[in-house]
Amino acid sequence: MSRRRGPGDVLLPAGLAAAYAGFALTFRGPRRAFWDRMTVTGLALGGLALAAEPELRHARIRGRDLAAGLGSAAGLYAVFLAGDRVVRRLLPGGGREIGDLYALQDLRPRGELAARLALVIGPAEELFWRGFVNRRLGRRVGGWPGAALGSLAYGGAHVATGNLTLFGAAGVAGAYWSALAAAGMPMGALIVSHAAWDVWTFLVLPTSRQR
């Protein structure tokens, strides 16, 4: 006798399909409107996560979450600081691809970008990928296997960018935050980690300037 499929069985692949389509449209559309598309994609995916996982609506950022989030963001920055040098040495086009990413910061005022990254894009990615995708995968296959599959899914969504360096970076960052989530880091701390890392790495002290 076959098992009856519940709503959650459909929602996970539908959510992933929406995420992959959203990322493709964001990175493949006109460059001048990149940040508008990125913000809309974040709002849509974050909203889906909040609607599908009621527990996420109760996430709060407390003092210990702020400390853990900032500390873990610093750790990931150190990883990327070393990785930037490796990419430039091993990949002929790595330096150009990194430069293409940082050139996006010239499209909008820096204060506006900081607000988008810290208040919408970073939190939305954590709510969707760790709060929705990883949790649902974890219920099916277990916490750590779900984290591994979730990090692969997160990296895979960046294939559409056509930027090999960004794909690799997303894979590393996704694995990092997925491991933290699987180890028990609360959503509030994950949001702080992602938002702080985005702002610091992209706007304040890009790794490309630390060579």
Secondary structure by P-SEA (a helix, b strand, c coil): cbbbbcaaaaaaaaaaaaaaaaaaaaaaccccaaaaaaaaaaaaaaaaaaaaccccccccccaaaaaaaaaaaaaaaaaaaaaaaaaaacccaaaaaaaaaaaccccccaaaaaaaaaccaaaaaaacccccaaaaaaaaccaaaaaaaaaaaaaaaacccccaaaaaaaaaaaaaaaaaaaacccaaaaaaaaaaaaaaacccccccccc
